[in-house]
Amino acid sequence: MKNRTVERMLYAEVVDMGGMPVRQPFPTQQVNQIDPFLLLHHHVSRVPEGVIPQKSGVGPHPHRGFSPVTFVYKGGVHHRDSRGNNSVVYEGGTQWMQAGMGVIHSERPPADIHERGGEQEIIQLWVNLPRSHKMNQPEYIPLQAEDTPVLEIEGGKVRIRIVTGEFAGIVGPIKTPTPILALRIEMKAETTYCFPVPENYNAFLYLLDGRVRYEGFGEVDGHHLLVLNKDGENFTITAKKDTRLLLMAGKPLEEPVVSHGPFVMNTQTEIMQAMRDYQMGKMGILIE
C-alpha cells in the first residue's frame, strides 16, 4: 500500500478568542478549511482557586449548520443547551453536537474542577454538515472515556481511542451524517505504527505534544498539524518522544461554505436568515 505524502505542515499559532488564548493551526491565510473540517482550537488553562466554575469557560452562544466537537484531554466540560441537555464529559471523553437548524449552548468547567487539579485541556473542532443536514433537529452526543473503544498495541505503547468511524474492525460509538474517522492516539517513545486511512478521505494529523517522524517527510514537533495528500491508503509514524495525536479524516462535502461567526451555511442569504432566527429566539433560550 502507498504511503500518503504531506501536503503542508501548519503551526498552531496562539490567537485570542474573546480573552481566551487558543492555539489555531487552521484556518489560516494559506488553508481556509480541510473539507469537511473548518476550524481547530487547542486550549490549555487553569481555573484559579476562588473562581466559580459556573462563571468561567464559555457562556451561552448559538450555532447553526455544523458540528462543534470537543475532545476533552484534562479536566472536564459541563455542557448545557437550549434543548435541555445538561451533561459533564471528563478527560478522555468527547462531546459531539450536531447544531443543525440552531441551538444555544455553554461550555464551562465542571463544578468539581478544583478537586481534579484545576487544569483544563481541550480541542474543539468544527465539522461541517452537508447541505441536506444543516436544518435538521439539533443532536447532542456525550461520550465518556469508559465508553470509547480502545485499541492497544505493543502492550499499550500505542493506544488508539476510536470516537467515530471504523478502525481495525472497531466501530466508534458516535454516528455522523457523513463518513468521519476520529482517532485519539497516544504513542510511547520509539514505537512505530502504520495507520490505514480511506483513500477518498481528506485527513490531517495534529500533535498536542511530543515529537514524531512521519515516514517520507521527517520529524514533526508538538503544536504542528500535517495536512495529508489524498495519494495513498496509509501513513507510518514513529514517536521520538511520548506523543499525543489527533487523527481526523472525512469524506469531503465539496459544497460552498459561507460562514459568519457561529453560523456555517451554503449561501449569504442563509447566514442572514440564521442571524434573524437567532435574534427572534428561534434557536431557543439558555439562561445561566
Secondary structure, DSSP 8 states (H G I E B T S, - for coil): --B--EEEEEE-EEEEETTEEEEEEES-SS-S-BTTEEEEEEEEEE--TT--GGGSSEEEEEEBSEEEEEEEEESEEEEEETTS-EEEEETT-EEEEE-TT-EEEEEE--TTTTTTTSEEEEEEEEEE--GGGTTS--EEEEE-GGGS-EEEETTTTEEEEEEESEETTEE-SB--SS-EEEEEEEE-TT-EEEEE--TTSEEEEEESSSEEEETTTEEEETTEEEEE-SS-SEEEEEESS-EEEEEEEE-------EEETTEEESSHHHHHHHHHHHHTTTT-----
